[in-house]
Amino acid sequence: MARAMFKYTKMILKKVSFDTNLFCTEVKKAMERLLPYEIEELKVFIESLIKINPDLRRCSVYLV
């Protein structure tokens, strides 16, 4: 079940990566819902999205 949430979160983050505000909102939600080891994987995934869209870097403050 939790793995499904991780995959769903990645899909949503890809879809909203065009809008920094939406992206930040979804990152905050993900930090509340995912397991600790999934959060570590999510950080790697978000870093790859930041390379494509540098504006998303401001949302990385929620990854702490």
N, CA, C and O atoms as a DFTB+ gen file, in Angstrom:
256 C
 N C O
     1  1       0.823      -1.195       0.000
     2  2       0.000       0.000       0.000
     3  2       0.865       1.255       0.000
     4  3       0.628       2.165      -0.795
     5  1       1.848       1.318       0.865
     6  2       2.680       2.509       0.961
     7  2       3.453       2.741      -0.335
     8  3       3.656       3.887      -0.736
     9  1       3.877       1.687      -0.980
    10  2       4.628       1.830      -2.230
    11  2       3.751       2.447      -3.309
    12  3       4.229       3.211      -4.147
    13  1       2.469       2.113      -3.284
    14  2       1.530       2.707      -4.236
    15  2       1.447       4.214      -4.016
    16  3       1.355       4.979      -4.976
    17  1       1.479       4.637      -2.772
    18  2       1.437       6.073      -2.461
    19  2       2.699       6.757      -2.983
    20  3       2.638       7.886      -3.470
    21  1       3.820       6.089      -2.885
    22  2       5.079       6.658      -3.387
    23  2       5.010       6.844      -4.907
    24  3       5.385       7.897      -5.423
    25  1       4.540       5.838      -5.608
    26  2       4.420       5.937      -7.066
    27  2       3.428       7.030      -7.458
    28  3       3.668       7.791      -8.395
    29  1       2.325       7.098      -6.739
    30  2       1.323       8.127      -6.999
    31  2       1.908       9.523      -6.771
    32  3       1.666      10.438      -7.557
    33  1       2.665       9.676      -5.711
    34  2       3.296      10.963      -5.396
    35  2       4.249      11.382      -6.504
    36  3       4.247      12.544      -6.911
    37  1       5.054      10.467      -6.992
    38  2       5.968      10.781      -8.088
    39  2       5.212      11.225      -9.332
    40  3       5.616      12.172     -10.007
    41  1       4.117      10.541      -9.632
    42  2       3.318      10.886     -10.801
    43  2       2.748      12.307     -10.653
    44  3       2.799      13.103     -11.591
    45  1       2.217      12.608      -9.487
    46  2       1.651      13.939      -9.243
    47  2       2.729      15.010      -9.342
    48  3       2.502      16.059      -9.946
    49  1       3.891      14.762      -8.761
    50  2       4.967      15.753      -8.801
    51  2       5.416      16.024     -10.232
    52  3       5.711      17.168     -10.579
    53  1       5.470      15.000     -11.057
    54  2       5.809      15.203     -12.472
    55  2       4.787      16.102     -13.140
    56  3       5.141      17.013     -13.889
    57  1       3.507      15.838     -12.862
    58  2       2.429      16.576     -13.519
    59  2       2.355      18.033     -13.096
    60  3       1.975      18.884     -13.900
    61  1       2.709      18.343     -11.855
    62  2       2.602      19.727     -11.377
    63  2       3.938      20.464     -11.401
    64  3       4.030      21.583     -10.897
    65  1       4.950      19.870     -11.964
    66  2       6.273      20.501     -11.955
    67  2       6.332      21.780     -12.793
    68  3       7.325      22.505     -12.735
    69  1       5.296      22.066     -13.561
    70  2       5.253      23.309     -14.332
    71  2       4.954      24.516     -13.446
    72  3       5.257      25.649     -13.818
    73  1       4.357      24.277     -12.270
    74  2       3.947      25.347     -11.360
    75  2       4.644      25.161     -10.014
    76  3       4.406      24.178      -9.313
    77  1       5.492      26.097      -9.667
    78  2       6.290      25.974      -8.447
    79  2       5.421      25.921      -7.199
    80  3       5.711      25.153      -6.282
    81  1       4.367      26.718      -7.146
    82  2       3.506      26.729      -5.955
    83  2       2.794      25.394      -5.763
    84  3       2.744      24.874      -4.648
    85  1       2.248      24.842      -6.828
    86  2       1.607      23.530      -6.740
    87  2       2.618      22.460      -6.353
    88  3       2.330      21.575      -5.548
    89  1       3.791      22.557      -6.932
    90  2       4.841      21.582      -6.644
    91  2       5.191      21.611      -5.160
    92  3       5.305      20.562      -4.526
    93  1       5.359      22.796      -4.612
    94  2       5.695      22.913      -3.185
    95  2       4.586      22.338      -2.308
    96  3       4.860      21.673      -1.309
    97  1       3.350      22.593      -2.678
    98  2       2.220      22.063      -1.922
    99  2       2.246      20.537      -1.920
   100  3       2.034      19.907      -0.884
   101  1       2.503      19.957      -3.073
   102  2       2.538      18.502      -3.173
   103  2       3.739      17.907      -2.441
   104  3       3.646      16.810      -1.889
   105  1       4.851      18.613      -2.432
   106  2       6.027      18.129      -1.685
   107  2       5.704      18.107      -0.194
   108  3       6.049      17.152       0.503
   109  1       5.045      19.152       0.296
   110  2       4.657      19.193       1.714
   111  2       3.747      18.022       2.064
   112  3       3.930      17.376       3.096
   113  1       2.774      17.750       1.211
   114  2       1.864      16.619       1.445
   115  2       2.633      15.301       1.467
   116  3       2.380      14.437       2.308
   117  1       3.557      15.159       0.551
   118  2       4.334      13.924       0.468
   119  2       5.161      13.703       1.728
   120  3       5.294      12.571       2.192
   121  1       5.708      14.761       2.276
   122  2       6.534      14.630       3.474
   123  2       5.705      14.145       4.659
   124  3       6.234      13.500       5.564
   125  1       4.418      14.450       4.657
   126  2       3.544      14.002       5.742
   127  2       3.087      12.554       5.558
   128  3       2.836      11.853       6.537
   129  1       2.978      12.109       4.309
   130  2       2.351      10.821       4.032
   131  2       3.317       9.659       3.830
   132  3       2.962       8.509       4.087
   133  1       4.526       9.945       3.375
   134  2       5.431       8.857       3.009
   135  2       6.251       8.364       4.194
   136  3       6.420       9.061       5.195
   137  1       6.748       7.160       4.051
   138  2       7.614       6.553       5.062
   139  2       9.018       7.142       4.946
   140  3       9.379       7.658       3.889
   141  1       9.812       7.075       6.008
   142  2      11.147       7.684       5.980
   143  2      12.037       7.226       4.824
   144  3      12.712       8.048       4.204
   145  1      12.047       5.936       4.529
   146  2      12.916       5.481       3.436
   147  2      12.380       5.948       2.079
   148  3      13.153       6.133       1.139
   149  1      11.074       6.135       1.975
   150  2      10.504       6.659       0.732
   151  2      10.824       8.132       0.555
   152  3      10.992       8.610      -0.567
   153  1      10.907       8.842       1.657
   154  2      11.266      10.260       1.589
   155  2      12.679      10.411       1.044
   156  3      12.955      11.331       0.273
   157  1      13.568       9.518       1.440
   158  2      14.934       9.570       0.915
   159  2      14.943       9.334      -0.596
   160  3      15.674      10.004      -1.325
   161  1      14.145       8.395      -1.060
   162  2      14.038       8.142      -2.501
   163  2      13.410       9.339      -3.208
   164  3      13.798       9.690      -4.322
   165  1      12.446       9.953      -2.551
   166  2      11.771      11.110      -3.132
   167  2      12.735      12.281      -3.301
   168  3      12.649      13.027      -4.276
   169  1      13.645      12.437      -2.355
   170  2      14.631      13.514      -2.459
   171  2      15.466      13.361      -3.733
   172  3      15.734      14.341      -4.428
   173  1      15.867      12.150      -4.025
   174  2      16.643      11.883      -5.238
   175  2      15.809      12.207      -6.473
   176  3      16.300      12.818      -7.423
   177  1      14.560      11.798      -6.453
   178  2      13.658      12.058      -7.573
   179  2      13.461      13.563      -7.775
   180  3      13.491      14.050      -8.905
   181  1      13.262      14.286      -6.689
   182  2      13.040      15.734      -6.790
   183  2      14.291      16.437      -7.302
   184  3      14.192      17.395      -8.068
   185  1      15.449      15.977      -6.893
   186  2      16.690      16.558      -7.411
   187  2      16.777      16.401      -8.927
   188  3      17.274      17.293      -9.616
   189  1      16.301      15.280      -9.445
   190  2      16.315      15.099     -10.904
   191  2      15.341      16.063     -11.576
   192  3      15.617      16.556     -12.669
   193  1      14.211      16.335     -10.936
   194  2      13.269      17.303     -11.491
   195  2      13.832      18.724     -11.425
   196  3      13.577      19.540     -12.311
   197  1      14.586      19.009     -10.388
   198  2      15.184      20.345     -10.239
   199  2      16.213      20.594     -11.337
   200  3      16.370      21.726     -11.795
   201  1      16.909      19.551     -11.759
   202  2      17.867      19.714     -12.858
   203  2      17.169      20.128     -14.143
   204  3      17.724      20.879     -14.944
   205  1      15.947      19.635     -14.337
   206  2      15.177      19.977     -15.527
   207  2      14.551      21.362     -15.392
   208  3      14.538      22.137     -16.349
   209  1      14.036      21.672     -14.210
   210  2      13.371      22.950     -13.951
   211  2      13.972      23.572     -12.685
   212  3      13.492      23.294     -11.585
   213  1      15.003      24.401     -12.816
   214  2      15.687      24.969     -11.648
   215  2      14.794      25.813     -10.731
   216  3      15.137      26.005      -9.564
   217  1      13.675      26.313     -11.220
   218  2      12.770      27.095     -10.373
   219  2      12.214      26.282      -9.208
   220  3      11.806      26.846      -8.192
   221  1      12.198      24.983      -9.350
   222  2      11.660      24.113      -8.307
   223  2      12.573      24.030      -7.087
   224  3      12.174      23.504      -6.048
   225  1      13.771      24.535      -7.205
   226  2      14.735      24.453      -6.102
   227  2      14.193      25.076      -4.819
   228  3      14.539      24.638      -3.721
   229  1      13.355      26.084      -4.949
   230  2      12.833      26.739      -3.741
   231  2      11.993      25.792      -2.889
   232  3      11.810      26.042      -1.697
   233  1      11.487      24.725      -3.468
   234  2      10.688      23.756      -2.733
   235  2      11.537      22.750      -1.970
   236  3      11.014      21.976      -1.168
   237  1      12.814      22.757      -2.209
   238  2      13.688      21.796      -1.531
   239  2      13.800      22.066      -0.042
   240  3      14.300      21.213       0.691
   241  1      13.350      23.231       0.436
   242  2      13.380      23.506       1.881
   243  2      12.450      22.576       2.639
   244  3      12.632      22.364       3.838
   245  1      11.457      22.018       1.961
   246  2      10.514      21.114       2.609
   247  2      11.060      19.691       2.727
   248  3      10.425      18.834       3.341
   249  1      12.209      19.440       2.155
   250  2      12.784      18.095       2.144
   251  2      13.666      17.812       3.350
   252  3      14.279      16.747       3.417
   253  1      13.744      18.697       4.269
   254  2      14.619      18.518       5.434
   255  2      13.989      17.619       6.453
   256  3      14.585      17.358       7.498
